[in-house]
């Protein structure tokens, strides 16, 4: 078994970060790691996910959503061809901190006989970190825009 975990502290509330994570249609515009997701974030739903780790070949797989806790957690499980050869459990977990900030946990647990042969954990970690930074930038930008619009509205009143 192999775990990869990354964290990012984001100056935006969990509902804004959640909104960014669920905007699958816009992933090609901003997400450097998960380039596309097709499907609905609903428990039992089968997704089509395209990842492109840094300096590595891209891969498309079909995981099943196993948990959706709005504003808090999204998780899926996938496998390469047959069970127990190369299985992955992917999770995004959002934890509120300081009222209007979020700690994003981005984790994958890999299991199976082929994990030692196929997993390049260093590249996957770098991909997670790049995605986390992009989520941070997008969520914080959204909060800054909302704050600016609120200030402009108040000033014009």
N, C-alpha and C positions, 0 to 999 in steps of 0.2 A: 504494500500500500504506500502511496506517495501523496503528500498534501502540498498544495501551493496556496498560500494565503497572502493577500496584500490588503492594506488599509489606506484610506484617504480621508482626511478631515476636510469637510466642505462647509463653507460659509453660506449655507442655504438650509432651510428646514427640510425634514424628510419628505414631505409631500411634493416639494419641488424636485428633489433628487429622484423620487419615485416616478414622477411625470417624465423626466428625461430618460430614465431607464426603459420605460414602456413605449417610447416613441420609436418603435421598430422601423417604421417607414423612413425615418431620417438618419438611421445608422450609417448608410453609405456617405453621408455628408460630413460626419464628424467623428465617427468611431474608428480608430486606427487598428483595432484588434478584431472585434466582431463586426464584420463588414455588412452582414445582412441577417435578419431574422424574419421568417415568414411564419404566420400562425398567430393564434391568440394566446395571451398569457392567462390561461385557465387550466386548473388542475385536470389532468388527464389528456390535455391537448398535445398533439404531436407537432413539434416545431420543425422548421428547416433552418439550420444555423450554418452560416459561413464564417469561419475564422481565418485570419491571416496573421500568424505570429511573425514577429520581426525576423528577417533573414531566414525565412522558412517557407516551405510550400503551404499554400492554403488548403483548407479541408472543409468539406460540407458534410454535416451529419444530421440525424433525425432524432433528437432527444424527446422525451416525454416530460411535460411539466408535472412536477410532483408536489409543489407547494406554492401558493400565492396568498400572501398576507398583505393586503394593500397598505402601502406606506411603510412596509417593514421588511418583507422577504419575498424573493422570487427564486425558485430552485427547479432544476431539471436534471434528469438522468439520461445518459446515452451510452451506447456501446458500439464497439467496432465488430461488426459481423455476428459473432457468437458470444453468448454470455460467458463471463469470467476470462475472456481473452484480453480485453482492454475496455474497462467500464469507467465512466466518469460521472461524478455527481457534482454539478456546478451550482453555486449559490451566490446571490447578492443579498446582503443583510444590512439594513439601515438602522442605526441607533441614534436617537436624538441626544445631542449634547448641548449644554448651555442654552436651552430653550429654542434657539433659531439656527442651530448648526447641526450637522450630521456627520457621523462616522460611518463610512462605507466599508464593509468587509466584502471582499471579492475572493471567493474560495473555490477550489476544485480538489476533489479527492479521487485519485485514480487507483483502480484495482485490476488485477488480472495478470496472467502469465506473460503477456507481451509488454507490460508497462516498462520493465527494465530495458527492453530493446527499442521501443518506439517513442518513449516520452523524452522530450528535450525540455526539462523543467526550467532551465535558465531562460529559454526563449519564451516559454509560456508566461513565466513571471514578468518578463519585460513587456509582453503584450498586455497583461493585466494592469501593470503600472501605467502604461500608455493610455489604456482605456480609462482607468481611474482619473488620471489627470484631465482627460477630455470631458468626462462626466462633471468633474469639479468646475472646469472652465465654463461649460454650458450652463450648469445650474447657477453658479455665481453670477454669470452674465444675465441670466433671467431675473434674478433677484435685483441686481443693479438697475435693470431696465424698469422693473416694476416700481422700485423706489424712486427713480427719476421721474416716471410718469405721475406718481402720487404727489411728488413735490411740485411738479409743474401745474397739476390740477389745483392744488392748494394755493399756489401763488396767484393763479388767475382768478380765484374766487373772491 
